[in-house]
Amino acid sequence: KEKMNHPTIAIDIITETMSTHRTVSALNVVGCRLLWNIFIPAPLDACDETLEAYSNSVNKLVSYLHTVSQKHKENLSLHETMVCLLSKISCYDGSMLTEVEPFVVLVIKIMSRHDNSWIIALHGCQCLRNICTRELTASIARPKIEACDGAKVITSCMNQFSRNHQVQSEACAALAAISMSSVPNKKAVLKCGGIEQILKAYDSYLISPYDEFSLNTKLQACITLTVLTTESTCLDALVKGGVVSIMEDISNESDGNLPESLAQAIENFLGAVSRGRNNTFSAELTDSADEESV
């Protein structure tokens, strides 16, 4: 009776049922949907035993999803419901997900295999963004994302769904999250043409440049560009590629017509560029002085 009252028992029962019928794709679709509906995080005041139970249940579920994904590689409906479930799991603080690397690998595999689904692109980007903004998971997730060519997968989503502002916004946010405190991921974004995709996302709009969806995409694009300024080769590409000049022109020619949040985001980007240039100049002066002293 005590076991049946445990908050993770429903997750375990559904996972076991899905596993028993792993060859039936329709049942696994329903199972993922059911898990999405019932999934709740561990209480904030949960004891260690409860947290461990949650962690075991979630890790067991992710492991099973790897298996069933491999079994039904081409089933789009299954993978769309699966990535929505993974996105919901990633929304919480990370204490429930102790096996981070398998989670990352599964998400990126799904995104790569089903690159024609905007649902998978959207929720896949949300997964990667969330897991890289949680203190408990970020330091493990970012290197694994870099090893799995995550930046390339995200920018491919941006290219594939260039008119979908939800995907564009989430993809920009994901690129910022994976690049934060990660030089390899910043360089990976540059290498796969991410800066160009981010600029295209900034320029795109459906109704007006500043409708709700377009504005949010522009804000996320500015945030991501700002994150990239802290790496010297990215900063150099932003300057030489004309991105800095474009943003300066937008700022100078706005005549106060920019939404306040966007004007601030552009100002933050240009300020980061200025600080990056000053740091580069200071480093060059230091190197020059060291050479002279030798």
Secondary structure, 3 states (H helix, E strand, C coil): CCCCCCCCHHHHHHHHHHHHCCCCHHHHHHHHHHHHHHCCCCCCCCCHHHHHHHHHHHHHHHHHHHHHHHHCCCCHHHHHHHHHHHHHHHCCCCCCCCCHHHHHHHHHHHHHHCCCCHHHHHHHHHHHHHHCCCCCCHHHHHHHHHHCCHHHHHHHHHHHCCCCHHHHHHHHHHHHHHHCCCHHHHHHHHHCCHHHHHHHHHHCCCCCCCCHHHHHHHHHHHHHHHHHCCCHHHHHHHHHCCHHHHHHHHHHCCCCCCCHHHHHHHHHHHHHHHHHHHHHHHHHHHHHHHHHHC
